[in-house]
């Protein structure tokens, strides 16, 4: 991990297209602004983790859904015979 020190109003640039600016420092809270192209998604870490978990859950078929699908395939196969 790269660690940098910045003061209020100072920025860092990431690969020519992303600018991260320190907007305010209030106690333990640091407000930052991020300028990036529209095609780059930016999330807080906890939101990103929640999205990843939801994606994993939606990609995992429920056993009941798989069984219902298999039953439908069996029924369709029997109708053709």
mmCIF file of the N, C-alpha and C atoms, coordinates in Angstrom:
data_MODEL
# 
_entry.id   MODEL 
# 
loop_
_atom_site.group_PDB 
_atom_site.id 
_atom_site.type_symbol 
_atom_site.label_atom_id 
_atom_site.label_alt_id 
_atom_site.label_comp_id 
_atom_site.label_asym_id 
_atom_site.label_entity_id 
_atom_site.label_seq_id 
_atom_site.pdbx_PDB_ins_code 
_atom_site.Cartn_x 
_atom_site.Cartn_y 
_atom_site.Cartn_z 
_atom_site.occupancy 
_atom_site.B_iso_or_equiv 
_atom_site.pdbx_formal_charge 
_atom_site.auth_seq_id 
_atom_site.auth_comp_id 
_atom_site.auth_asym_id 
_atom_site.auth_atom_id 
_atom_site.pdbx_PDB_model_num 
ATOM 1   N N  . UNK A 1 1  ? 0.848   -1.178  0.000   1.00 0.00 ? 1  UNK A N  1 
ATOM 2   C CA . UNK A 1 1  ? 0.000   0.000   0.000   1.00 0.00 ? 1  UNK A CA 1 
ATOM 3   C C  . UNK A 1 1  ? 0.891   1.238   0.000   1.00 0.00 ? 1  UNK A C  1 
ATOM 4   N N  . UNK A 1 2  ? 0.579   2.146   -0.887  1.00 0.00 ? 2  UNK A N  1 
ATOM 5   C CA . UNK A 1 2  ? 1.268   3.426   -0.925  1.00 0.00 ? 2  UNK A CA 1 
ATOM 6   C C  . UNK A 1 2  ? 0.602   4.355   0.084   1.00 0.00 ? 2  UNK A C  1 
ATOM 7   N N  . UNK A 1 3  ? 1.379   4.995   0.930   1.00 0.00 ? 3  UNK A N  1 
ATOM 8   C CA . UNK A 1 3  ? 0.848   5.923   1.932   1.00 0.00 ? 3  UNK A CA 1 
ATOM 9   C C  . UNK A 1 3  ? 1.389   7.308   1.617   1.00 0.00 ? 3  UNK A C  1 
ATOM 10  N N  . UNK A 1 4  ? 0.475   8.282   1.458   1.00 0.00 ? 4  UNK A N  1 
ATOM 11  C CA . UNK A 1 4  ? 0.853   9.652   1.148   1.00 0.00 ? 4  UNK A CA 1 
ATOM 12  C C  . UNK A 1 4  ? 0.253   10.595  2.176   1.00 0.00 ? 4  UNK A C  1 
ATOM 13  N N  . UNK A 1 5  ? 0.930   11.687  2.415   1.00 0.00 ? 5  UNK A N  1 
ATOM 14  C CA . UNK A 1 5  ? 0.388   12.739  3.274   1.00 0.00 ? 5  UNK A CA 1 
ATOM 15  C C  . UNK A 1 5  ? -0.079  13.884  2.381   1.00 0.00 ? 5  UNK A C  1 
ATOM 16  N N  . UNK A 1 6  ? -1.266  14.388  2.630   1.00 0.00 ? 6  UNK A N  1 
ATOM 17  C CA . UNK A 1 6  ? -1.821  15.510  1.877   1.00 0.00 ? 6  UNK A CA 1 
ATOM 18  C C  . UNK A 1 6  ? -2.506  16.441  2.854   1.00 0.00 ? 6  UNK A C  1 
ATOM 19  N N  . UNK A 1 7  ? -2.508  17.714  2.552   1.00 0.00 ? 7  UNK A N  1 
ATOM 20  C CA . UNK A 1 7  ? -3.210  18.712  3.349   1.00 0.00 ? 7  UNK A CA 1 
ATOM 21  C C  . UNK A 1 7  ? -4.497  19.095  2.639   1.00 0.00 ? 7  UNK A C  1 
ATOM 22  N N  . UNK A 1 8  ? -5.370  19.774  3.360   1.00 0.00 ? 8  UNK A N  1 
ATOM 23  C CA . UNK A 1 8  ? -6.623  20.236  2.787   1.00 0.00 ? 8  UNK A CA 1 
ATOM 24  C C  . UNK A 1 8  ? -6.350  21.010  1.495   1.00 0.00 ? 8  UNK A C  1 
ATOM 25  N N  . UNK A 1 9  ? -7.081  20.647  0.446   1.00 0.00 ? 9  UNK A N  1 
ATOM 26  C CA . UNK A 1 9  ? -6.925  21.293  -0.846  1.00 0.00 ? 9  UNK A CA 1 
ATOM 27  C C  . UNK A 1 9  ? -5.894  20.642  -1.757  1.00 0.00 ? 9  UNK A C  1 
ATOM 28  N N  . UNK A 1 10 ? -5.084  19.731  -1.222  1.00 0.00 ? 10 UNK A N  1 
ATOM 29  C CA . UNK A 1 10 ? -4.079  19.057  -2.037  1.00 0.00 ? 10 UNK A CA 1 
ATOM 30  C C  . UNK A 1 10 ? -4.662  17.786  -2.653  1.00 0.00 ? 10 UNK A C  1 
ATOM 31  N N  . UNK A 1 11 ? -4.073  17.362  -3.763  1.00 0.00 ? 11 UNK A N  1 
ATOM 32  C CA . UNK A 1 11 ? -4.587  16.222  -4.519  1.00 0.00 ? 11 UNK A CA 1 
ATOM 33  C C  . UNK A 1 11 ? -3.505  15.210  -4.827  1.00 0.00 ? 11 UNK A C  1 
ATOM 34  N N  . UNK A 1 12 ? -3.946  14.049  -5.282  1.00 0.00 ? 12 UNK A N  1 
ATOM 35  C CA . UNK A 1 12 ? -3.081  13.059  -5.918  1.00 0.00 ? 12 UNK A CA 1 
ATOM 36  C C  . UNK A 1 12 ? -3.743  12.685  -7.240  1.00 0.00 ? 12 UNK A C  1 
ATOM 37  N N  . UNK A 1 13 ? -2.941  12.282  -8.201  1.00 0.00 ? 13 UNK A N  1 
ATOM 38  C CA . UNK A 1 13 ? -3.429  11.872  -9.513  1.00 0.00 ? 13 UNK A CA 1 
ATOM 39  C C  . UNK A 1 13 ? -3.096  10.392  -9.697  1.00 0.00 ? 13 UNK A C  1 
ATOM 40  N N  . UNK A 1 14 ? -4.079  9.640   -10.188 1.00 0.00 ? 14 UNK A N  1 
ATOM 41  C CA . UNK A 1 14 ? -3.898  8.210   -10.446 1.00 0.00 ? 14 UNK A CA 1 
ATOM 42  C C  . UNK A 1 14 ? -4.066  7.985   -11.951 1.00 0.00 ? 14 UNK A C  1 
ATOM 43  N N  . UNK A 1 15 ? -3.017  7.536   -12.594 1.00 0.00 ? 15 UNK A N  1 
ATOM 44  C CA . UNK A 1 15 ? -2.991  7.207   -14.026 1.00 0.00 ? 15 UNK A CA 1 
ATOM 45  C C  . UNK A 1 15 ? -3.626  8.267   -14.922 1.00 0.00 ? 15 UNK A C  1 
ATOM 46  N N  . UNK A 1 16 ? -3.296  9.483   -14.752 1.00 0.00 ? 16 UNK A N  1 
ATOM 47  C CA . UNK A 1 16 ? -3.706  10.597  -15.619 1.00 0.00 ? 16 UNK A CA 1 
ATOM 48  C C  . UNK A 1 16 ? -5.198  10.905  -15.635 1.00 0.00 ? 16 UNK A C  1 
ATOM 49  N N  . UNK A 1 17 ? -6.057  10.029  -15.092 1.00 0.00 ? 17 UNK A N  1 
ATOM 50  C CA . UNK A 1 17 ? -7.494  10.205  -15.255 1.00 0.00 ? 17 UNK A CA 1 
ATOM 51  C C  . UNK A 1 17 ? -8.275  10.357  -13.953 1.00 0.00 ? 17 UNK A C  1 
ATOM 52  N N  . UNK A 1 18 ? -7.662  10.028  -12.835 1.00 0.00 ? 18 UNK A N  1 
ATOM 53  C CA . UNK A 1 18 ? -8.371  10.063  -11.557 1.00 0.00 ? 18 UNK A CA 1 
ATOM 54  C C  . UNK A 1 18 ? -7.646  11.024  -10.619 1.00 0.00 ? 18 UNK A C  1 
ATOM 55  N N  . UNK A 1 19 ? -8.400  11.970  -10.070 1.00 0.00 ? 19 UNK A N  1 
ATOM 56  C CA . UNK A 1 19 ? -7.841  12.929  -9.124  1.00 0.00 ? 19 UNK A CA 1 
ATOM 57  C C  . UNK A 1 19 ? -8.569  12.784  -7.794  1.00 0.00 ? 19 UNK A C  1 
ATOM 58  N N  . UNK A 1 20 ? -7.806  12.604  -6.732  1.00 0.00 ? 20 UNK A N  1 
ATOM 59  C CA . UNK A 1 20 ? -8.346  12.494  -5.380  1.00 0.00 ? 20 UNK A CA 1 
ATOM 60  C C  . UNK A 1 20 ? -7.879  13.726  -4.611  1.00 0.00 ? 20 UNK A C  1 
ATOM 61  N N  . UNK A 1 21 ? -8.845  14.510  -4.096  1.00 0.00 ? 21 UNK A N  1 
ATOM 62  C CA . UNK A 1 21 ? -8.537  15.765  -3.414  1.00 0.00 ? 21 UNK A CA 1 
ATOM 63  C C  . UNK A 1 21 ? -9.032  15.717  -1.981  1.00 0.00 ? 21 UNK A C  1 
ATOM 64  N N  . UNK A 1 22 ? -8.197  16.157  -1.047  1.00 0.00 ? 22 UNK A N  1 
ATOM 65  C CA . UNK A 1 22 ? -8.614  16.285  0.349   1.00 0.00 ? 22 UNK A CA 1 
ATOM 66  C C  . UNK A 1 22 ? -9.433  17.567  0.452   1.00 0.00 ? 22 UNK A C  1 
ATOM 67  N N  . UNK A 1 23 ? -10.721 17.434  0.803   1.00 0.00 ? 23 UNK A N  1 
ATOM 68  C CA . UNK A 1 23 ? -11.605 18.587  0.894   1.00 0.00 ? 23 UNK A CA 1 
ATOM 69  C C  . UNK A 1 23 ? -11.656 19.174  2.296   1.00 0.00 ? 23 UNK A C  1 
ATOM 70  N N  . UNK A 1 24 ? -11.631 18.302  3.310   1.00 0.00 ? 24 UNK A N  1 
ATOM 71  C CA . UNK A 1 24 ? -11.724 18.777  4.690   1.00 0.00 ? 24 UNK A CA 1 
ATOM 72  C C  . UNK A 1 24 ? -11.194 17.714  5.631   1.00 0.00 ? 24 UNK A C  1 
ATOM 73  N N  . UNK A 1 25 ? -10.700 18.172  6.766   1.00 0.00 ? 25 UNK A N  1 
ATOM 74  C CA . UNK A 1 25 ? -10.280 17.277  7.846   1.00 0.00 ? 25 UNK A CA 1 
ATOM 75  C C  . UNK A 1 25 ? -10.946 17.800  9.109   1.00 0.00 ? 25 UNK A C  1 
ATOM 76  N N  . UNK A 1 26 ? -11.814 16.979  9.690   1.00 0.00 ? 26 UNK A N  1 
ATOM 77  C CA . UNK A 1 26 ? -12.547 17.369  10.905  1.00 0.00 ? 26 UNK A CA 1 
ATOM 78  C C  . UNK A 1 26 ? -12.438 16.242  11.914  1.00 0.00 ? 26 UNK A C  1 
ATOM 79  N N  . UNK A 1 27 ? -11.533 16.365  12.861  1.00 0.00 ? 27 UNK A N  1 
ATOM 80  C CA . UNK A 1 27 ? -11.329 15.302  13.851  1.00 0.00 ? 27 UNK A CA 1 
ATOM 81  C C  . UNK A 1 27 ? -10.819 14.053  13.165  1.00 0.00 ? 27 UNK A C  1 
ATOM 82  N N  . UNK A 1 28 ? -11.549 12.923  13.345  1.00 0.00 ? 28 UNK A N  1 
ATOM 83  C CA . UNK A 1 28 ? -11.169 11.647  12.736  1.00 0.00 ? 28 UNK A CA 1 
ATOM 84  C C  . UNK A 1 28 ? -11.728 11.473  11.326  1.00 0.00 ? 28 UNK A C  1 
ATOM 85  N N  . UNK A 1 29 ? -12.450 12.451  10.832  1.00 0.00 ? 29 UNK A N  1 
ATOM 86  C CA . UNK A 1 29 ? -13.092 12.339  9.528   1.00 0.00 ? 29 UNK A CA 1 
ATOM 87  C C  . UNK A 1 29 ? -12.347 13.151  8.472   1.00 0.00 ? 29 UNK A C  1 
ATOM 88  N N  . UNK A 1 30 ? -12.057 12.506  7.377   1.00 0.00 ? 30 UNK A N  1 
ATOM 89  C CA . UNK A 1 30 ? -11.429 13.167  6.236   1.00 0.00 ? 30 UNK A CA 1 
ATOM 90  C C  . UNK A 1 30 ? -12.415 13.105  5.077   1.00 0.00 ? 30 UNK A C  1 
ATOM 91  N N  . UNK A 1 31 ? -12.755 14.267  4.524   1.00 0.00 ? 31 UNK A N  1 
ATOM 92  C CA . UNK A 1 31 ? -13.634 14.321  3.359   1.00 0.00 ? 31 UNK A CA 1 
ATOM 93  C C  . UNK A 1 31 ? -12.757 14.422  2.127   1.00 0.00 ? 31 UNK A C  1 
ATOM 94  N N  . UNK A 1 32 ? -13.014 13.528  1.173   1.00 0.00 ? 32 UNK A N  1 
ATOM 95  C CA . UNK A 1 32 ? -12.246 13.549  -0.064  1.00 0.00 ? 32 UNK A CA 1 
ATOM 96  C C  . UNK A 1 32 ? -13.192 13.719  -1.248  1.00 0.00 ? 32 UNK A C  1 
ATOM 97  N N  . UNK A 1 33 ? -12.680 14.292  -2.301  1.00 0.00 ? 33 UNK A N  1 
ATOM 98  C CA . UNK A 1 33 ? -13.402 14.392  -3.560  1.00 0.00 ? 33 UNK A CA 1 
ATOM 99  C C  . UNK A 1 33 ? -12.655 13.582  -4.595  1.00 0.00 ? 33 UNK A C  1 
ATOM 100 N N  . UNK A 1 34 ? -13.396 12.906  -5.464  1.00 0.00 ? 34 UNK A N  1 
ATOM 101 C CA . UNK A 1 34 ? -12.777 12.070  -6.489  1.00 0.00 ? 34 UNK A CA 1 
ATOM 102 C C  . UNK A 1 34 ? -13.317 12.491  -7.848  1.00 0.00 ? 34 UNK A C  1 
ATOM 103 N N  . UNK A 1 35 ? -12.434 12.869  -8.742  1.00 0.00 ? 35 UNK A N  1 
ATOM 104 C CA . UNK A 1 35 ? -12.798 13.165  -10.126 1.00 0.00 ? 35 UNK A CA 1 
ATOM 105 C C  . UNK A 1 35 ? -12.284 12.023  -10.980 1.00 0.00 ? 35 UNK A C  1 
ATOM 106 N N  . UNK A 1 36 ? -13.209 11.381  -11.706 1.00 0.00 ? 36 UNK A N  1 
ATOM 107 C CA . UNK A 1 36 ? -12.832 10.247  -12.539 1.00 0.00 ? 36 UNK A CA 1 
ATOM 108 C C  . UNK A 1 36 ? -13.776 10.177  -13.732 1.00 0.00 ? 36 UNK A C  1 
ATOM 109 N N  . UNK A 1 37 ? -13.354 9.495   -14.802 1.00 0.00 ? 37 UNK A N  1 
ATOM 110 C CA . UNK A 1 37 ? -14.241 9.317   -15.943 1.00 0.00 ? 37 UNK A CA 1 
ATOM 111 C C  . UNK A 1 37 ? -15.526 8.583   -15.536 1.00 0.00 ? 37 UNK A C  1 
ATOM 112 N N  . UNK A 1 38 ? -16.604 8.841   -16.261 1.00 0.00 ? 38 UNK A N  1 
ATOM 113 C CA . UNK A 1 38 ? -17.918 8.263   -15.947 1.00 0.00 ? 38 UNK A CA 1 
ATOM 114 C C  . UNK A 1 38 ? -17.905 6.734   -15.934 1.00 0.00 ? 38 UNK A C  1 
ATOM 115 N N  . UNK A 1 39 ? -17.057 6.101   -16.749 1.00 0.00 ? 39 UNK A N  1 
ATOM 116 C CA . UNK A 1 39 ? -17.068 4.642   -16.844 1.00 0.00 ? 39 UNK A CA 1 
ATOM 117 C C  . UNK A 1 39 ? -16.382 3.957   -15.659 1.00 0.00 ? 39 UNK A C  1 
ATOM 118 N N  . UNK A 1 40 ? -15.787 4.720   -14.768 1.00 0.00 ? 40 UNK A N  1 
ATOM 119 C CA . UNK A 1 40 ? -15.119 4.140   -13.599 1.00 0.00 ? 40 UNK A CA 1 
ATOM 120 C C  . UNK A 1 40 ? -16.074 4.192   -12.402 1.00 0.00 ? 40 UNK A C  1 
ATOM 121 N N  . UNK A 1 41 ? -16.388 3.013   -11.858 1.00 0.00 ? 41 UNK A N  1 
ATOM 122 C CA . UNK A 1 41 ? -17.250 2.928   -10.678 1.00 0.00 ? 41 UNK A CA 1 
ATOM 123 C C  . UNK A 1 41 ? -16.440 3.247   -9.430  1.00 0.00 ? 41 UNK A C  1 
ATOM 124 N N  . UNK A 1 42 ? -17.028 4.050   -8.544  1.00 0.00 ? 42 UNK A N  1 
ATOM 125 C CA . UNK A 1 42 ? -16.368 4.406   -7.284  1.00 0.00 ? 42 UNK A CA 1 
ATOM 126 C C  . UNK A 1 42 ? -17.344 4.101   -6.156  1.00 0.00 ? 42 UNK A C  1 
ATOM 127 N N  . UNK A 1 43 ? -16.929 3.269   -5.200  1.00 0.00 ? 43 UNK A N  1 
ATOM 128 C CA . UNK A 1 43 ? -17.769 2.871   -4.076  1.00 0.00 ? 43 UNK A CA 1 
ATOM 129 C C  . UNK A 1 43 ? -16.989 2.991   -2.781  1.00 0.00 ? 43 UNK A C  1 
ATOM 130 N N  . UNK A 1 44 ? -17.711 3.253   -1.691  1.00 0.00 ? 44 UNK A N  1 
ATOM 131 C CA . UNK A 1 44 ? -17.107 3.077   -0.368  1.00 0.00 ? 44 UNK A CA 1 
ATOM 132 C C  . UNK A 1 44 ? -16.872 1.580   -0.194  1.00 0.00 ? 44 UNK A C  1 
ATOM 133 N N  . UNK A 1 45 ? -15.845 1.218   0.564   1.00 0.00 ? 45 UNK A N  1 
ATOM 134 C CA . UNK A 1 45 ? -15.468 -0.193  0.717   1.00 0.00 ? 45 UNK A CA 1 
ATOM 135 C C  . UNK A 1 45 ? -16.622 -1.041  1.217   1.00 0.00 ? 45 UNK A C  1 
ATOM 136 N N  . UNK A 1 46 ? -17.365 -0.570  2.216   1.00 0.00 ? 46 UNK A N  1 
ATOM 137 C CA . UNK A 1 46 ? -18.451 -1.384  2.781   1.00 0.00 ? 46 UNK A CA 1 
ATOM 138 C C  . UNK A 1 46 ? -19.587 -1.580  1.777   1.00 0.00 ? 46 UNK A C  1 
ATOM 139 N N  . UNK A 1 47 ? -19.829 -0.598  0.918   1.00 0.00 ? 47 UNK A N  1 
ATOM 140 C CA . UNK A 1 47 ? -20.846 -0.745  -0.126  1.00 0.00 ? 47 UNK A CA 1 
ATOM 141 C C  . UNK A 1 47 ? -20.366 -1.735  -1.176  1.00 0.00 ? 47 UNK A C  1 
ATOM 142 N N  . UNK A 1 48 ? -19.109 -1.637  -1.560  1.00 0.00 ? 48 UNK A N  1 
ATOM 143 C CA . UNK A 1 48 ? -18.534 -2.555  -2.542  1.00 0.00 ? 48 UNK A CA 1 
ATOM 144 C C  . UNK A 1 48 ? -18.613 -4.001  -2.038  1.00 0.00 ? 48 UNK A C  1 
ATOM 145 N N  . UNK A 1 49 ? -18.282 -4.220  -0.779  1.00 0.00 ? 49 UNK A N  1 
ATOM 146 C CA . UNK A 1 49 ? -18.362 -5.570  -0.198  1.00 0.00 ? 49 UNK A CA 1 
ATOM 147 C C  . UNK A 1 49 ? -19.800 -6.083  -0.218  1.00 0.00 ? 49 UNK A C  1 
ATOM 148 N N  . UNK A 1 50 ? -20.759 -5.213  0.072   1.00 0.00 ? 50 UNK A N  1 
ATOM 149 C CA . UNK A 1 50 ? -22.171 -5.599  0.048   1.00 0.00 ? 50 UNK A CA 1 
ATOM 150 C C  . UNK A 1 50 ? -22.609 -5.977  -1.371  1.00 0.00 ? 50 UNK A C  1 
ATOM 151 N N  . UNK A 1 51 ? -22.171 -5.219  -2.364  1.00 0.00 ? 51 UNK A N  1 
ATOM 152 C CA . UNK A 1 51 ? -22.501 -5.525  -3.764  1.00 0.00 ? 51 UNK A CA 1 
ATOM 153 C C  . UNK A 1 51 ? -21.902 -6.865  -4.167  1.00 0.00 ? 51 UNK A C  1 
ATOM 154 N N  . UNK A 1 52 ? -20.653 -7.106  -3.789  1.00 0.00 ? 52 UNK A N  1 
ATOM 155 C CA . UNK A 1 52 ? -19.999 -8.373  -4.125  1.00 0.00 ? 52 UNK A CA 1 
ATOM 156 C C  . UNK A 1 52 ? -20.737 -9.555  -3.504  1.00 0.00 ? 52 UNK A C  1 
ATOM 157 N N  . UNK A 1 53 ? -21.157 -9.414  -2.254  1.00 0.00 ? 53 UNK A N  1 
ATOM 158 C CA . UNK A 1 53 ? -21.890 -10.490 -1.570  1.00 0.00 ? 53 UNK A CA 1 
ATOM 159 C C  . UNK A 1 53 ? -23.227 -10.744 -2.268  1.00 0.00 ? 53 UNK A C  1 
ATOM 160 N N  . UNK A 1 54 ? -23.930 -9.681  -2.610  1.00 0.00 ? 54 UNK A N  1 
ATOM 161 C CA . UNK A 1 54 ? -25.215 -9.830  -3.310  1.00 0.00 ? 54 UNK A CA 1 
ATOM 162 C C  . UNK A 1 54 ? -25.014 -10.519 -4.658  1.00 0.00 ? 54 UNK A C  1 
ATOM 163 N N  . UNK A 1 55 ? -23.943 -10.194 -5.358  1.00 0.00 ? 55 UNK A N  1 
ATOM 164 C CA . UNK A 1 55 ? -23.648 -10.841 -6.645  1.00 0.00 ? 55 UNK A CA 1 
ATOM 165 C C  . UNK A 1 55 ? -23.363 -12.323 -6.457  1.00 0.00 ? 55 UNK A C  1 
ATOM 166 N N  . UNK A 1 56 ? -22.602 -12.671 -5.408  1.00 0.00 ? 56 UNK A N  1 
ATOM 167 C CA . UNK A 1 56 ? -22.323 -14.087 -5.140  1.00 0.00 ? 56 UNK A CA 1 
ATOM 168 C C  . UNK A 1 56 ? -23.611 -14.837 -4.827  1.00 0.00 ? 56 UNK A C  1 
ATOM 169 N N  . UNK A 1 57 ? -24.476 -14.225 -4.017  1.00 0.00 ? 57 UNK A N  1 
ATOM 170 C CA . UNK A 1 57 ? -25.734 -14.885 -3.660  1.00 0.00 ? 57 UNK A CA 1 
ATOM 171 C C  . UNK A 1 57 ? -26.627 -15.076 -4.877  1.00 0.00 ? 57 UNK A C  1 
ATOM 172 N N  . UNK A 1 58 ? -26.694 -14.085 -5.742  1.00 0.00 ? 58 UNK A N  1 
ATOM 173 C CA . UNK A 1 58 ? -27.567 -14.200 -6.911  1.00 0.00 ? 58 UNK A CA 1 
ATOM 174 C C  . UNK A 1 58 ? -27.013 -15.180 -7.940  1.00 0.00 ? 58 UNK A C  1 
ATOM 175 N N  . UNK A 1 59 ? -25.713 -15.394 -7.935  1.00 0.00 ? 59 UNK A N  1 
ATOM 176 C CA . UNK A 1 59 ? -25.101 -16.327 -8.877  1.00 0.00 ? 59 UNK A CA 1 
ATOM 177 C C  . UNK A 1 59 ? -25.190 -17.772 -8.400  1.00 0.00 ? 59 UNK A C  1 
ATOM 178 N N  . UNK A 1 60 ? -25.506 -17.985 -7.133  1.00 0.00 ? 60 UNK A N  1 
ATOM 179 C CA . UNK A 1 60 ? -25.606 -19.327 -6.573  1.00 0.00 ? 60 UNK A CA 1 
ATOM 180 C C  . UNK A 1 60 ? -27.052 -19.788 -6.649  1.00 0.00 ? 60 UNK A C  1 
ATOM 181 N N  . UNK A 1 61 ? -27.328 -20.826 -7.434  1.00 0.00 ? 61 UNK A N  1 
ATOM 182 C CA . UNK A 1 61 ? -28.716 -21.280 -7.551  1.00 0.00 ? 61 UNK A CA 1 
ATOM 183 C C  . UNK A 1 61 ? -29.211 -21.914 -6.252  1.00 0.00 ? 61 UNK A C  1 
ATOM 184 N N  . UNK A 1 62 ? -30.450 -21.632 -5.916  1.00 0.00 ? 62 UNK A N  1 
ATOM 185 C CA . UNK A 1 62 ? -31.054 -22.269 -4.756  1.00 0.00 ? 62 UNK A CA 1 
ATOM 186 C C  . UNK A 1 62 ? -31.386 -23.717 -5.095  1.00 0.00 ? 62 UNK A C  1 
ATOM 187 N N  . UNK A 1 63 ? -31.230 -24.613 -4.138  1.00 0.00 ? 63 UNK A N  1 
ATOM 188 C CA . UNK A 1 63 ? -31.486 -26.030 -4.371  1.00 0.00 ? 63 UNK A CA 1 
ATOM 189 C C  . UNK A 1 63 ? -32.918 -26.252 -4.871  1.00 0.00 ? 63 UNK A C  1 
ATOM 190 N N  . UNK A 1 64 ? -33.882 -25.524 -4.325  1.00 0.00 ? 64 UNK A N  1 
ATOM 191 C CA . UNK A 1 64 ? -35.276 -25.675 -4.743  1.00 0.00 ? 64 UNK A CA 1 
ATOM 192 C C  . UNK A 1 64 ? -35.445 -25.270 -6.203  1.00 0.00 ? 64 UNK A C  1 
ATOM 193 N N  . UNK A 1 65 ? -34.763 -24.214 -6.631  1.00 0.00 ? 65 UNK A N  1 
ATOM 194 C CA . UNK A 1 65 ? -34.854 -23.779 -8.029  1.00 0.00 ? 65 UNK A CA 1 
ATOM 195 C C  . UNK A 1 65 ? -34.238 -24.806 -8.965  1.00 0.00 ? 65 UNK A C  1 
ATOM 196 N N  . UNK A 1 66 ? -33.117 -25.382 -8.567  1.00 0.00 ? 66 UNK A N  1 
ATOM 197 C CA . UNK A 1 66 ? -32.463 -26.400 -9.385  1.00 0.00 ? 66 UNK A CA 1 
ATOM 198 C C  . UNK A 1 66 ? -33.359 -27.627 -9.487  1.00 0.00 ? 66 UNK A C  1 
ATOM 199 N N  . UNK A 1 67 ? -33.941 -28.040 -8.383  1.00 0.00 ? 67 UNK A N  1 
ATOM 200 C CA . UNK A 1 67 ? -34.824 -29.210 -8.393  1.00 0.00 ? 67 UNK A CA 1 
ATOM 201 C C  . UNK A 1 67 ? -36.053 -28.960 -9.268  1.00 0.00 ? 67 UNK A C  1 
ATOM 202 N N  . UNK A 1 68 ? -36.636 -27.768 -9.181  1.00 0.00 ? 68 UNK A N  1 
ATOM 203 C CA . UNK A 1 68 ? -37.798 -27.435 -10.005 1.00 0.00 ? 68 UNK A CA 1 
ATOM 204 C C  . UNK A 1 68 ? -37.420 -27.447 -11.488 1.00 0.00 ? 68 UNK A C  1 
ATOM 205 N N  . UNK A 1 69 ? -36.244 -26.939 -11.813 1.00 0.00 ? 69 UNK A N  1 
ATOM 206 C CA . UNK A 1 69 ? -35.780 -26.947 -13.202 1.00 0.00 ? 69 UNK A CA 1 
ATOM 207 C C  . UNK A 1 69 ? -35.585 -28.374 -13.699 1.00 0.00 ? 69 UNK A C  1 
ATOM 208 N N  . UNK A 1 70 ? -34.955 -29.208 -12.877 1.00 0.00 ? 70 UNK A N  1 
ATOM 209 C CA . UNK A 1 70 ? -34.734 -30.605 -13.262 1.00 0.00 ? 70 UNK A CA 1 
ATOM 210 C C  . UNK A 1 70 ? -36.065 -31.333 -13.460 1.00 0.00 ? 70 UNK A C  1 
ATOM 211 N N  . UNK A 1 71 ? -37.019 -31.068 -12.602 1.00 0.00 ? 71 UNK A N  1 
ATOM 212 C CA . UNK A 1 71 ? -38.341 -31.692 -12.727 1.00 0.00 ? 71 UNK A CA 1 
ATOM 213 C C  . UNK A 1 71 ? -39.009 -31.266 -14.032 1.00 0.00 ? 71 UNK A C  1 
ATOM 214 N N  . UNK A 1 72 ? -38.885 -30.008 -14.367 1.00 0.00 ? 72 UNK A N  1 
ATOM 215 C CA . UNK A 1 72 ? -39.477 -29.508 -15.620 1.00 0.00 ? 72 UNK A CA 1 
ATOM 216 C C  . UNK A 1 72 ? -38.812 -30.179 -16.818 1.00 0.00 ? 72 UNK A C  1 
ATOM 217 N N  . UNK A 1 73 ? -37.494 -30.336 -16.779 1.00 0.00 ? 73 UNK A N  1 
ATOM 218 C CA . UNK A 1 73 ? -36.800 -31.030 -17.861 1.00 0.00 ? 73 UNK A CA 1 
ATOM 219 C C  . UNK A 1 73 ? -37.279 -32.479 -17.983 1.00 0.00 ? 73 UNK A C  1 
ATOM 220 N N  . UNK A 1 74 ? -37.461 -33.145 -16.852 1.00 0.00 ? 74 UNK A N  1 
ATOM 221 C CA . UNK A 1 74 ? -37.950 -34.530 -16.875 1.00 0.00 ? 74 UNK A CA 1 
ATOM 222 C C  . UNK A 1 74 ? -39.343 -34.596 -17.490 1.00 0.00 ? 74 UNK A C  1 
ATOM 223 N N  . UNK A 1 75 ? -40.208 -33.664 -17.098 1.00 0.00 ? 75 UNK A N  1 
ATOM 224 C CA . UNK A 1 75 ? -41.572 -33.650 -17.634 1.00 0.00 ? 75 UNK A CA 1 
ATOM 225 C C  . UNK A 1 75 ? -41.592 -33.371 -19.128 1.00 0.00 ? 75 UNK A C  1 
ATOM 226 N N  . UNK A 1 76 ? -40.771 -32.426 -19.577 1.00 0.00 ? 76 UNK A N  1 
ATOM 227 C CA . UNK A 1 76 ? -40.689 -32.115 -20.994 1.00 0.00 ? 76 UNK A CA 1 
ATOM 228 C C  . UNK A 1 76 ? -40.162 -33.314 -21.774 1.00 0.00 ? 76 UNK A C  1 
ATOM 229 N N  . UNK A 1 77 ? -39.189 -34.022 -21.205 1.00 0.00 ? 77 UNK A N  1 
ATOM 230 C CA . UNK A 1 77 ? -38.606 -35.193 -21.847 1.00 0.00 ? 77 UNK A CA 1 
ATOM 231 C C  . UNK A 1 77 ? -39.641 -36.313 -21.968 1.00 0.00 ? 77 UNK A C  1 
ATOM 232 N N  . UNK A 1 78 ? -40.457 -36.489 -20.928 1.00 0.00 ? 78 UNK A N  1 
ATOM 233 C CA . UNK A 1 78 ? -41.483 -37.533 -20.946 1.00 0.00 ? 78 UNK A CA 1 
ATOM 234 C C  . UNK A 1 78 ? -42.578 -37.222 -21.949 1.00 0.00 ? 78 UNK A C  1 
ATOM 235 N N  . UNK A 1 79 ? -42.904 -35.971 -22.170 1.00 0.00 ? 79 UNK A N  1 
ATOM 236 C CA . UNK A 1 79 ? -43.955 -35.582 -23.127 1.00 0.00 ? 79 UNK A CA 1 
ATOM 237 C C  . UNK A 1 79 ? -43.527 -35.897 -24.554 1.00 0.00 ? 79 UNK A C  1 
ATOM 238 N N  . UNK A 1 80 ? -42.239 -35.832 -24.843 1.00 0.00 ? 80 UNK A N  1 
ATOM 239 C CA . UNK A 1 80 ? -41.742 -36.079 -26.186 1.00 0.00 ? 80 UNK A CA 1 
ATOM 240 C C  . UNK A 1 80 ? -41.738 -37.564 -26.543 1.00 0.00 ? 80 UNK A C  1 
ATOM 241 N N  . UNK A 1 81 ? -41.745 -38.396 -25.549 1.00 0.00 ? 81 UNK A N  1 
ATOM 242 C CA . UNK A 1 81 ? -41.660 -39.861 -25.798 1.00 0.00 ? 81 UNK A CA 1 
ATOM 243 C C  . UNK A 1 81 ? -42.964 -40.446 -26.113 1.00 0.00 ? 81 UNK A C  1 
# 
